[in-house]
Structure formats: C-alpha cells, structure tokens
Amino acid sequence: MPAGLIALALGGFGIGLTEFVIMGLLPEVAADFQVSEASAGWFISGYALAVVVGALGLTAAVSRFQRKPVLAVLLVLFVAGNLLSAIAPDYWAMMAGRVVAALAHGAFFGIGAVVAAGMVGPTKKAAAIAIMFTGLTAANVLGVPLGTLLGQAAGWRSTFWAITGIGVLALVGILALVPKAGNSDAASAGLRSELRAFRSGQVWLSILVTILGYGGMFGAFTYIAFTLTEVSGFAASTVPWLLIVFGVGLFVGNTLGGRAADRDVDRTLLAVLSVLVVVLVVFALSAGNQMLTIASLLLLGGFGFATVPGLQMRVMKYAAKAPTLASGANIGAFNVGNALGAWLGGVTITAGLGYTSPIWAGAAITLLGLLVMAGAAARARATARRVSAADAAVASQNSVETEAAGSVQAEPADVGPVSVR
C-alpha cells in the first residue's frame, strides 16, 4: 500500500471530524454564543452548502494545476478554517470558519480520489479510494465520540484546536508521502476538457445514483437518535455507543465495498443497493426490538457505506479523460443526498408518521436509486455490446482486405504474348 494513501486518509479523518463532531457540541456552542440551538444548527447546514460550492467551484478553479500542490493548499485552507473556528469571538466568525473549512472538503475528496486511484494499478483503484475514505469512517467511529468528550471536558474550542493539529499533520504527510511525479500528480486536462466529461450520460446517471443511494441511508441515519430512544426504548446515554456500532459497519462496508467494486463496479452497486433496501425495510419493521435494532444499525452502516467507493469509481470511470471535476461533483452529490434524505425524513416526522418514517423514506429513496442504477448498468452493457460488435466488424473487414491483398500478390504477373522466332 503506498504511504501516500495514509496521508490522504489522515486528511479525510480531519475533514470528517470537522463535519460531524459539531453535532455533539451544538449545546455548548449555542450557549457560548448565546444563540438558539436552531441558529447553531446552521453551522451544520452552512457547512454542507459550502461543501457543494467547493466541490464544484473550487475544483473547477484549480483544475489546471498539479494535484499534489492543490491538495496541500486545500489542507492549508482547512487548517485556517478550523483555526478560525477555535478562536472565533462571535457567531459569524465561527460561521466563517465553518465555511472556509467546508470549501476544502469537497475539492479535497474529489481530487484526492483521483490521486489515490493514480497511485495503484488498474485492478486496485476502488480499493485505494476506499483507503482514503477510511479516514472519513474512522472519524465517525472514533473521532466524533472522542472529539465530543474532549469538547465537553475542556471546552468545545479544544476540539477545534485538536482538529487544526490533525490538519497540520495531514499537510506534512501530503508533502512528504504523496508522489510528485506520475499520473497521481498530473495536472488535469484543463477546465474545458473537464467540462466535456459531463457530456456523458453515464456520468450524470452515476451522480444521480449517488444522490439517491447515499441520501436514503443518510435520511434514515439523521433522526436515528429519536428512533433509538422513542421506538427502540434505549436510554439516551447509550446512543453514542450504539452509533459506534453503526461506525464499525461503515468501516467494514467501505473496505469490502472497495474490493468488490474493483472486480465489477456495476454488479457491486446493484447488489449492495438491493440489500440496503431490504435492510432499511427490516429495520423499519423491527425497530421496536432492541437486538434486531443493533443488528440493523451494523448492517445499515455496512451496506450504506459499501456504495461509496463504487459510486466514486463509477463517475471517474466514465469521465476517464478528465475525471477531476466529475469526481468533485460526485462529492457534492453525496452532500446533496445528505440534505435530501434529512429533509424528506423531517417532512415525514412533521406529518406525524412517527420516528420510523425516516427509515421508510430512506428505503423509498434507495429503491429509486437502485432502479436508476439498474437502468444505467443496462445502458452501459448495451453500449459495450455495440462497441464490441463494431470492433468485430472492423476486424473482420480488415481481415478480408488483408486476404484479398495477399491473393492479388500471389497471382502470376501478366507478361503478355510470347514471341517465337
């Protein structure tokens, strides 16, 4: 395993921690700035919106530069944003810090995925992307609980100081371990070429599958604390430990999903999305049973995140000549899916459908994603068959022409009538 992948994973860990740890620190942050929890919640929403902007706008702006220096600059931006959050004197300064850090998020994962895939051979690309995303899963499994405990014990600012330090370490790792030469560090083909990748219908279908497939899982997860306490009957104090079970599923699913996607990305996504729909339905039906709920949490995390390497790899596959902007756009699509799932789950709760309704909504969104994926895979197979048939026809025609040319050369020359004296 290239050492540069570890540096990318560390960067992913810090970025994932920045995104999610604020959820456990909202009460402390709201009290410090003397704002309502709803106002403090904009630290989450504002971050997500800035991720989408950075994934598209910032990635497009840096598309003509070499990727290693760009990753380093993005980590400097990330460090600056978290440092501003740590020292923020008021609400709006904190919001500015969140936005600055979020701008680096989408571009880092989008460009980092291309760099990670470029470090390994063609049969290990999805696994390399999965290693980078392991940092994100580790942030959920270990970083968020530990970051929350640190913030509660030493003040919420201490958590952001710690994240700033992680960002500095990741920056040093990028500079020291990510190779400068070779495909992993090559500049992209330029913005115009990057935009041409979006002419591919498969790129758009892949992005749509990302929004729906990941959005379904995240919609169910957003309100999971209410499901666990109000439906399953767990004490509120056990929720963090139950979320670690979910995080373990993320870690395992990410690893195995990457390996499977390297063998056949479309079949892997079809299989994983199919099982994820079943898991969500079973979870919604059995949420009142604590043992089945624990099992459902593990499987939800596992199959929910097993889609991530494959979804990212599929977009890059169909934007192969200029994958950087398409890769960044897909990172933005993950966050659009987050917002879609969370919004639809909130709508169902507000409608009085109960705390299992977001899980049902997640199952419906994921099923729609599965149908889109099935259509995309069928279209890809049909295109592959047409290309194979055309190649075979060209090869056959070339063979016929070659044989004909050989026959002409083999015929005796016409020397005309022989004169006899």
C-alpha positions as CSV (number, residue, x, y, z in Angstrom):
1,M,0.0,0.0,0.0
2,P,1.5,3.4,-1.0
3,A,2.3,5.5,2.0
4,G,0.7,8.5,0.3
5,L,-2.7,6.8,0.9
6,I,-2.2,7.1,4.6
7,A,-1.6,10.8,4.3
8,L,-4.8,11.1,2.3
9,A,-6.7,9.1,4.9
10,L,-5.5,11.3,7.7
11,G,-6.7,14.3,5.8
12,G,-10.0,12.6,5.3
13,F,-10.1,11.9,9.1
14,G,-9.7,15.5,9.9
15,I,-12.3,16.7,7.4
16,G,-14.8,14.1,8.5
17,L,-14.3,15.1,12.1
18,T,-14.9,18.8,11.2
19,E,-18.1,17.9,9.5
20,F,-19.7,15.6,12.1
21,V,-18.3,16.5,15.6
22,I,-20.2,19.8,15.7
23,M,-23.4,17.7,16.1
24,G,-22.3,16.6,19.6
25,L,-21.1,20.1,20.6
26,L,-24.1,22.2,19.5
27,P,-25.4,22.8,23.0
28,E,-22.0,24.1,24.2
29,V,-21.5,26.2,21.1
30,A,-25.1,27.6,21.3
31,A,-24.6,28.5,25.0
32,D,-21.2,30.2,24.4
33,F,-22.5,32.4,21.6
34,Q,-25.9,32.9,23.3
35,V,-27.9,31.7,20.3
36,S,-30.7,29.2,19.9
37,E,-29.9,25.6,19.0
38,A,-31.8,26.2,15.7
39,S,-29.4,29.0,14.9
40,A,-26.4,26.9,16.0
41,G,-27.7,24.2,13.6
42,W,-26.8,26.5,10.7
43,F,-23.2,25.5,11.5
44,I,-24.1,22.1,10.1
45,S,-26.3,23.4,7.2
46,G,-23.9,26.1,6.2
47,Y,-21.0,23.6,6.1
48,A,-23.0,21.2,3.9
49,L,-23.9,24.0,1.4
50,A,-20.3,25.2,1.3
51,V,-19.1,21.7,0.6
52,V,-21.2,21.6,-2.6
53,V,-19.9,25.0,-3.7
54,G,-16.3,24.0,-3.0
55,A,-16.7,20.6,-4.7
56,L,-17.7,22.3,-7.9
57,G,-16.4,25.9,-7.9
58,L,-13.1,25.4,-6.2
59,T,-12.3,22.1,-8.0
60,A,-13.0,23.9,-11.4
61,A,-10.8,26.8,-10.4
62,V,-7.8,24.6,-9.7
63,S,-8.3,22.0,-12.4
64,R,-5.3,23.2,-14.5
65,F,-2.8,22.9,-11.6
66,Q,-0.9,19.8,-10.5
67,R,-2.8,17.8,-7.9
68,K,-0.3,17.4,-5.1
69,P,0.3,21.2,-4.6
70,V,-3.5,21.7,-4.9
71,L,-4.1,19.1,-2.1
72,A,-1.5,20.9,0.1
73,V,-3.2,24.3,-0.5
74,L,-6.6,22.8,0.3
75,L,-5.3,21.5,3.6
76,V,-3.9,25.0,4.4
77,L,-7.4,26.3,3.8
78,F,-8.8,23.5,6.0
79,V,-6.4,24.4,8.8
80,A,-7.2,28.1,8.5
81,G,-10.9,27.4,8.8
82,N,-10.6,25.3,11.9
83,L,-8.2,27.7,13.5
84,L,-10.7,30.5,12.9
85,S,-13.4,28.3,14.5
86,A,-11.2,27.7,17.5
87,I,-10.6,31.4,18.2
88,A,-14.0,32.7,16.9
89,P,-15.1,35.7,19.1
90,D,-18.7,35.5,17.9
91,Y,-21.3,33.6,15.9
92,W,-20.5,35.0,12.5
93,A,-16.8,34.4,12.9
94,M,-17.5,30.8,13.7
95,M,-19.7,30.5,10.7
96,A,-16.9,32.0,8.5
97,G,-14.5,29.4,9.9
98,R,-17.0,26.6,9.1
99,V,-17.5,27.8,5.5
100,V,-13.8,28.2,4.9
101,A,-13.1,24.6,6.1
102,A,-16.0,23.3,4.1
103,L,-14.8,24.8,0.9
104,A,-11.7,22.5,1.1
105,H,-13.9,19.4,1.9
106,G,-15.4,18.6,-1.5
107,A,-12.3,19.6,-3.5
108,F,-10.0,17.5,-1.3
109,F,-12.1,14.3,-1.6
110,G,-12.7,14.9,-5.3
111,I,-9.1,15.5,-6.2
112,G,-7.8,13.1,-3.5
113,A,-9.8,10.2,-5.1
114,V,-8.2,10.8,-8.4
115,V,-4.7,11.0,-6.8
116,A,-5.4,7.8,-4.7
117,A,-6.5,5.9,-7.9
118,G,-3.4,7.1,-9.7
119,M,-1.1,5.6,-7.1
120,V,-2.1,2.0,-7.8
121,G,-2.7,-0.4,-10.6
122,P,-5.9,-0.6,-12.6
123,T,-7.3,-3.5,-10.5
124,K,-6.9,-1.7,-7.2
125,K,-8.3,1.7,-7.9
126,A,-11.6,1.4,-5.9
127,A,-9.7,-0.2,-3.0
128,A,-7.3,2.8,-3.0
129,I,-10.2,5.2,-2.9
130,A,-11.7,3.2,-0.1
131,I,-8.5,3.6,1.9
132,M,-8.8,7.3,1.6
133,F,-12.4,7.2,2.7
134,T,-11.3,5.1,5.7
135,G,-10.3,8.3,7.3
136,L,-13.9,9.5,7.0
137,T,-15.3,6.3,8.5
138,A,-12.7,6.4,11.3
139,A,-13.9,10.0,12.1
140,N,-17.4,8.6,12.7
141,V,-16.2,5.5,14.7
142,L,-13.6,7.1,16.9
143,G,-13.2,10.8,16.1
144,V,-16.7,12.1,16.8
145,P,-17.2,10.3,20.2
146,L,-13.7,11.3,21.4
147,G,-14.0,14.8,20.0
148,T,-17.3,15.3,21.8
149,L,-15.8,14.0,25.1
150,L,-12.9,16.4,24.7
151,G,-15.2,19.3,24.0
152,Q,-17.4,18.5,26.9
153,A,-14.4,18.2,29.3
154,A,-12.1,21.0,28.1
155,G,-14.5,23.3,26.2
156,W,-15.7,23.0,22.6
157,R,-12.8,25.1,21.3
158,S,-10.3,22.5,22.4
159,T,-11.9,20.1,19.8
160,F,-11.3,22.5,17.0
161,W,-7.7,23.1,18.2
162,A,-7.2,19.4,18.0
163,I,-8.6,19.2,14.5
164,T,-6.3,22.1,13.5
165,G,-3.4,20.0,14.7
166,I,-4.6,17.0,12.7
167,G,-4.8,19.2,9.6
168,V,-1.2,20.2,10.1
169,L,-0.1,16.6,10.4
170,A,-2.1,15.7,7.2
171,L,-0.4,18.6,5.4
172,V,3.0,17.4,6.3
173,G,2.1,13.8,5.2
174,I,0.8,15.0,1.8
175,L,4.0,17.0,1.2
176,A,6.3,14.1,2.3
177,L,4.4,11.0,1.1
178,V,2.3,11.7,-1.9
179,P,4.4,11.2,-5.1
180,K,5.1,14.3,-7.1
181,A,5.6,12.6,-10.4
182,G,3.4,10.2,-12.3
183,N,-0.3,10.0,-13.0
184,S,-1.3,10.7,-9.4
185,D,0.2,14.2,-9.6
186,A,-0.5,15.1,-13.2
187,A,-2.4,18.2,-13.9
188,S,-5.9,17.7,-15.4
189,A,-6.6,18.4,-19.0
190,G,-8.0,21.9,-18.2
191,L,-11.4,23.2,-17.4
192,R,-12.8,22.9,-20.9
193,S,-11.8,19.3,-21.1
194,E,-13.1,18.7,-17.5
195,L,-16.5,20.1,-18.5
196,R,-16.6,17.8,-21.5
197,A,-16.8,14.9,-19.1
198,F,-20.4,16.0,-18.3
199,R,-21.5,15.2,-21.9
200,S,-21.5,11.6,-20.8
201,G,-24.9,10.4,-19.8
202,Q,-23.3,7.7,-17.5
203,V,-21.6,10.5,-15.5
204,W,-25.0,12.1,-14.8
205,L,-26.6,8.8,-14.0
206,S,-23.8,7.9,-11.6
207,I,-24.2,11.3,-9.8
208,L,-28.0,10.7,-9.6
209,V,-27.4,7.2,-8.1
210,T,-25.0,8.9,-5.6
211,I,-27.7,11.4,-4.5
212,L,-30.4,8.7,-4.1
213,G,-28.4,5.7,-2.9
214,Y,-26.4,7.7,-0.2
215,G,-29.3,10.0,0.5
216,G,-31.6,7.1,1.5
217,M,-29.0,5.8,4.1
218,F,-28.3,9.3,5.5
219,G,-32.0,10.2,5.7
220,A,-32.6,7.2,7.9
221,F,-29.5,8.0,10.0
222,T,-30.2,11.7,10.6
223,Y,-33.0,11.0,13.0
224,I,-31.6,7.8,14.4
225,A,-31.3,9.1,18.0
226,F,-35.1,9.6,18.1
227,T,-35.7,6.1,16.7
228,L,-33.4,4.5,19.2
229,T,-34.9,6.3,22.2
230,E,-38.5,6.7,21.3
231,V,-39.1,3.5,19.4
232,S,-36.4,1.0,20.4
233,G,-36.5,2.1,24.1
234,F,-32.8,2.7,24.6
235,A,-31.6,5.2,27.2
236,A,-30.2,8.4,25.8
237,S,-26.9,7.6,27.4
238,T,-26.5,4.5,25.2
239,V,-26.9,6.3,21.9
240,P,-23.2,7.2,21.5
241,W,-22.2,3.6,22.0
242,L,-24.9,2.4,19.5
243,L,-23.5,4.9,17.0
244,I,-20.1,3.3,17.3
245,V,-21.8,0.0,16.2
246,F,-23.0,2.0,13.1
247,G,-19.5,3.3,12.6
248,V,-18.0,-0.1,12.7
249,G,-20.4,-1.1,9.9
250,L,-19.2,2.0,7.9
251,F,-15.6,0.9,8.3
252,V,-16.2,-2.7,7.2
253,G,-18.5,-1.8,4.4
254,N,-16.2,0.8,3.0
255,T,-13.3,-1.7,2.9
256,L,-15.2,-4.6,1.4
257,G,-17.2,-2.4,-0.9
258,G,-14.0,-1.1,-2.4
259,R,-12.6,-4.5,-3.0
260,A,-15.8,-5.7,-4.7
261,A,-16.0,-2.6,-6.9
262,D,-12.6,-3.3,-8.3
263,R,-13.9,-6.7,-9.6
264,D,-17.2,-5.3,-11.1
265,V,-18.4,-1.9,-10.1
266,D,-21.9,-2.1,-11.6
267,R,-22.7,-5.6,-10.2
268,T,-21.4,-4.5,-6.8
269,L,-23.6,-1.4,-6.7
270,L,-26.6,-3.3,-7.8
271,A,-26.1,-6.0,-5.2
272,V,-25.3,-3.5,-2.3
273,L,-28.2,-1.2,-3.1
274,S,-30.6,-4.1,-3.3
275,V,-29.5,-5.4,0.1
276,L,-29.6,-1.9,1.6
277,V,-33.3,-1.5,0.6
278,V,-34.0,-4.8,2.4
279,V,-32.0,-3.7,5.5
280,L,-34.0,-0.4,5.7
281,V,-37.3,-2.2,5.4
282,V,-36.4,-4.8,8.0
283,F,-35.1,-2.0,10.3
284,A,-38.3,0.0,10.0
285,L,-40.4,-3.1,10.8
286,S,-38.3,-4.3,13.7
287,A,-37.2,-1.0,15.3
288,G,-39.1,-2.0,18.5
289,N,-36.8,-5.0,19.1
290,Q,-33.5,-3.9,20.6
291,M,-31.4,-6.8,19.4
292,L,-32.7,-6.5,15.9
293,T,-32.1,-2.8,16.0
294,I,-28.4,-3.3,16.9
295,A,-28.0,-5.7,14.0
296,S,-29.8,-3.3,11.7
297,L,-27.5,-0.5,12.7
298,L,-24.5,-2.5,11.9
299,L,-25.9,-3.6,8.5
300,L,-27.1,-0.1,7.7
301,G,-23.6,1.3,8.2
302,G,-22.0,-1.6,6.3
303,F,-24.2,-1.6,3.2
304,G,-24.8,2.1,3.3
305,F,-21.1,3.0,3.0
306,A,-20.2,0.0,0.8
307,T,-21.6,2.0,-2.0
308,V,-19.2,4.9,-1.6
309,P,-16.0,3.6,-3.3
310,G,-18.0,2.2,-6.2
311,L,-20.1,5.3,-6.7
312,Q,-16.9,7.4,-6.7
313,M,-15.1,5.0,-9.0
314,R,-18.0,4.8,-11.5
315,V,-18.1,8.6,-12.0
316,M,-14.3,8.6,-12.6
317,K,-14.6,5.6,-14.9
318,Y,-17.0,7.4,-17.3
319,A,-15.0,10.7,-17.0
320,A,-11.7,8.9,-17.5
321,K,-10.1,11.5,-19.7
322,A,-10.8,14.4,-17.3
323,P,-12.0,12.9,-14.0
324,T,-11.1,15.7,-11.5
325,L,-14.2,18.0,-11.8
326,A,-16.6,15.0,-12.2
327,S,-15.1,13.4,-9.1
328,G,-15.6,16.7,-7.2
329,A,-19.1,17.0,-8.4
330,N,-19.8,13.5,-7.1
331,I,-18.5,14.5,-3.6
332,G,-21.0,17.4,-3.8
333,A,-23.7,14.8,-4.8
334,F,-23.1,12.9,-1.5
335,N,-23.9,16.1,0.4
336,V,-27.0,16.8,-1.8
337,G,-28.1,13.3,-0.9
338,N,-27.5,14.1,2.8
339,A,-29.7,17.2,2.5
340,L,-32.4,15.3,0.5
341,G,-32.6,12.4,2.9
342,A,-32.6,14.7,6.0
343,W,-35.3,17.0,4.5
344,L,-37.6,14.1,3.5
345,G,-37.2,12.4,6.9
346,G,-38.1,15.7,8.6
347,V,-41.1,16.0,6.4
348,T,-42.4,12.6,7.4
349,I,-41.9,13.3,11.1
350,T,-43.6,16.6,10.9
351,A,-46.5,14.9,9.1
352,G,-47.0,12.8,12.2
353,L,-45.9,9.5,10.7
354,G,-43.6,8.6,13.6
355,Y,-39.9,8.1,14.2
356,T,-39.6,5.1,11.9
357,S,-40.9,7.1,9.0
358,P,-37.5,8.5,8.0
359,I,-36.3,4.9,7.7
360,W,-39.2,4.1,5.3
361,A,-38.5,7.3,3.4
362,G,-34.8,6.2,3.2
363,A,-35.9,2.8,1.8
364,A,-38.0,4.5,-0.9
365,I,-35.2,6.8,-1.9
366,T,-32.7,4.0,-2.0
367,L,-35.1,1.9,-4.1
368,L,-35.3,4.7,-6.6
369,G,-31.5,4.8,-6.7
370,L,-31.4,1.1,-7.3
371,L,-33.8,1.5,-10.3
372,V,-31.7,4.3,-11.7
373,M,-28.6,2.1,-11.2
374,A,-30.2,-0.8,-13.0
375,G,-31.1,1.4,-16.0
376,A,-27.5,2.8,-16.0
377,A,-26.0,-0.7,-15.9
378,A,-28.3,-1.9,-18.7
379,R,-27.4,1.1,-20.8
380,A,-23.7,0.5,-20.2
381,R,-24.0,-3.2,-21.2
382,A,-25.8,-2.3,-24.4
383,T,-23.2,0.3,-25.3
384,A,-20.4,-2.2,-24.6
385,R,-22.2,-4.8,-26.9
386,R,-22.5,-2.2,-29.7
387,V,-18.8,-1.3,-29.4
388,S,-17.8,-4.9,-29.4
389,A,-19.9,-5.6,-32.5
390,A,-18.5,-2.6,-34.3
391,D,-14.9,-3.6,-33.4
392,A,-15.6,-7.2,-34.6
393,A,-17.0,-5.9,-37.9
394,V,-13.9,-3.6,-38.4
395,A,-11.6,-6.5,-37.6
396,S,-13.5,-8.8,-40.0
397,Q,-13.3,-6.2,-42.8
398,N,-9.6,-5.7,-42.2
399,S,-9.1,-9.4,-42.4
400,V,-11.0,-9.7,-45.6
401,E,-9.0,-6.8,-47.1
402,T,-5.7,-8.4,-46.0
403,E,-6.6,-11.7,-47.5
404,A,-7.6,-10.0,-50.8
405,A,-4.4,-8.1,-51.0
406,G,-2.5,-11.3,-50.4
407,S,-4.4,-13.1,-53.2
408,V,-3.5,-10.3,-55.6
409,Q,0.1,-10.5,-54.8
410,A,0.1,-14.3,-55.2
411,E,-1.3,-14.3,-58.8
412,P,1.4,-14.6,-61.6
413,A,2.1,-11.5,-63.5
414,D,0.6,-11.0,-66.9
415,V,3.7,-10.8,-69.3
416,G,1.7,-10.7,-72.5
417,P,2.1,-13.0,-75.5
418,V,5.4,-14.8,-76.0
419,S,7.1,-14.1,-79.3
420,V,8.6,-17.2,-81.0
421,R,11.3,-16.5,-83.6
